[in-house]
């Protein structure tokens, strides 16, 4: 049977599940590998149980050149030939599939837990049953290097600073890192299992706290998915306010990251100033909705808070003041040779490794890869207003820092422009019932990179599966590679230059 | 060098006058929820049904809001047919005992200070080890911000330290995931006694939106004794700072009602 290998859709649209081609396992594998080989990227890849010991694999491939997403599926029993040997991008996804359902990707070169939980079972009415059997987190067969003067350094899960938990295992020769292996899962709260059967009254709160520093980003992805499933049309004013919230989130976190990077090289002026300025942007979000993290702002059908002219004028005044202070604080970095000496040439990722791993967000753009959902797969107001994609070519800590600085300037200009010309109208519309047996895919460029949500509904229009892919899911392996051949003392600096989410990964 | 000095002048002095002066909070800030009993008959179940964390009980005479579960999301206020629930500007939300977070929407007295002996021990120097145990990085971020120039936590003798051995207590965020249970217990055990435990945010108090998930332990006090609860999702930094200062007896022992 020769049909199409995949179904092409646009970001933020929904289609009937029956329209997605179901390929044989060999064709599925070949299609995904070939698509990735010709410039596509795996945005999501997951398994959904369909019967006892039967699973359906779903792949969502992102084609930046054409701005389309393609979907394909294949059915498998409890094992299938792994894609990873031919397609390294599948590496982390296949580990997740194996861990969630016990489906074994045969021939996977690095098959270890990513979240340290026992596989789920399908319960009555499609729910996920999680066995109480505890698993020791962080206990796995770490890659080890043997030899004279080789030593191992273990860090975490509890770290020195106020940050989330994760475990880092370094294989070192003196100060030099041969290999870093990262064990996560300490933050695992069971979000995907809890989303099955929804939406319910907790759903939006799972979205806002999936990665709590990316509440606007994940909520936008969620809302675009359910609005697509319901066929709702979002008012223009709501689209703009959402985008403003998304860019304020980016401004706050990028400013904070640049301050933290300065702190990690002991350049205290920028560290101190940006520590405050991050809060100024959070306070702008609080001026919009009362919460510094945008909690309660974005909701299906629009946003819960409107802005009047007085509020807009206040926001613009404060935005300009914060941006002027950020410019002074950040430009000190580029003018200081001791900062340059630590940033430049540290933690380099090559463009080819970036492509092979499918990195997203600032780490990808720091390898001169023009990858940005707002540009490649625009939805909402980004279909009409384009933010230039910010790239740099050196792939090092400097590049990841400088891309953030470029993005701060462009996001600030966007917020200024949009708030000055806000479309009239309402900010929220009714969202009707969701379509049954449909799938919706939504991509949003969060401040860390591409957020991908895939919602599958059952015959009763409830979520049969809700897949969340935080940008960190793509990027943790990038951090591990960035550490190769580095001084171990540069780990905090490299880590901060990625600043990945633990809870967004662990869900 | 001149650029650095010019930048320093431009950035100015940014430390808030809190607690000497009341903080300026955004007009849409959602603080303590209060209930107008003249509007609320205490029988209608809509608010309780709308609450995502089942924080509200309606018993026929009034309502009780468990601030330890509350996400300050306003679903209850939106659901109320008479507009009886309102989120006030009251940011002083901490309590010493879990039961005191059960609020009738009327009279609110925030946390009392530690006893005199504990204040002598910790009052002038309190070192804390922070443990994130399933936190979403919002509580963590707004705890972290206390060490910036804006809040300048060090001026109160409070500091976050890198080792539990150097600490007088732990500040916990997150619902305490199964996968962080051992790490939290070990960190707690490594802190020399006498020691304090502070639970920040709805997750650390009650599990928050993750309550009853098999993957979490519904908050810190299921595993370690808690000395201070700071509600919120996440709590505003001023709420956290107020809680810490309240515990050490550095701000008043009773919250006046004038903000409600």
Interface residues (C-beta under 8 A of the other chain):
Chain A: X115 X116 X117 X130 X132 X134 X137 X157 X158 X160 X161 X162 X163 X164 X165 X185 X186 X187 X188 X189 X190 X193 X194 X201 X202 X204 X205 X206 X209 X210 X211 X212 X213 X215 X269 X272 X273 X275 X276 X278 X279 X283 X286 X287 X288 X289 X290 X291 X292 X293 X295 X296 X305 X324 X325 X328 X329 X331 X332 X335 X501 X502 X503
Chain B: X3 X4 X6 X7 X8 X10 X11 X14 X26 X27 X28 X29 X30 X50 X51 X52 X53 X71 X72 X73 X74 X75 X87 X129 X130 X131 X132 X133 X134 X135 X136 X137 X138 X139 X140 X141 X142 X143 X144 X145 X147 X148 X149 X150 X160 X162 X163 X164 X174 X175 X177 X178 X179 X180 X182 X183 X187 X203 X208 X209 X210 X213 X214 X215 X216 X233 X234 X236 X237
